[in-house]
Amino acid sequence: MAITFISPLKNLIYTRHVKDFLFVLSGVFMASIGLKGFLLPNNFLDGGAMGMSLLLKIISGIDLSLLIILVNLPFIVLGARQISLPFSVKSSVAILLLAILVHFISLPTITQDKLLISIFGGFFLGSGIGLSIRGGAVIDGTEVLAISVSRTSSLSVGDFIALFNILLFSFAILLTNMETAMYSMLTYLAASKTVDFIINGVEEYLGVLIVSTKNEEIKEQITVELGRGVTVFKSDKGFGSRGAFEKESNVLFCVVTRLEVTKLLLEIEKIDPTAFVVQHPVKDTKGGMIKKRPLH
């Protein structure tokens, strides 16, 4: 009997596909709870393409499941051109699954409190969007359009999404009422913060770049005393507060959590108060030595 072995590469790809599927499935389920359990029964909105679908449902009475597909369809086509065909196919499946769940599932009224509806509706919907993105798909196509616009204009992705939602909520004020629009803005804030939390995780990382004449001492302190990894870059010249310098030196780079950066800066200042330190946010990390390693 022949025994078939799966190569490590194929096993890795298979595992990745399974994880993506579970992320997307969980995301669709969470978003459907937010829509059917909170937002839809109370005529509340969200931002983006989902908010547009909910607004069209309020003013036209067309079934939301159909509107979810129709509103996101142009974004899916754009995603196939601007990002990739697999991304577009995966997103199409996710949106179709969401539309099916929204059409067929029925949930009891969970609460009548408008503040709770806004916060928890945004939380469940944001969880769904975030989990879907973790799985490599979208159930709200606004970001696809934002990426496309940012490539051909001076607007960033964040600028375009903010502008899109300002216009959407302005129409909501005209077509519904001020109170509904204000609660919908709260829903959007709750959803966007939840998306950030799902994608970026609990720990926020900072990349720290250190330029100092005492780089060897600082490197020793970071690696030995703090137990963190450091990458060393060669620098052959530069210009600083003490003028130009031609002497070859080292530039240090390390990644720490936001909670640990104060301690790192203190240790640097102890060694060299004049060190040039640059901090910038890091979206995600893989590999390396981010967590503290045992020193013994």
DAURLIN-V769965 format. One record per helix or strand of 3 or more residues. SS is the DSSP state (a for helix, b for strand). FROM is the first residue (numbers start at 1). LEN is the number of residues. If there is no record, write none. Layout:
SS:FROM:LEN
SS:FROM:LEN
This chain:
a:8:35
a:48:13
a:64:19
a:85:20
a:114:21
a:142:11
a:157:19
a:178:23
b:205:7
a:215:11
b:231:5
b:238:3
b:243:3
b:249:9
a:261:11
b:276:7
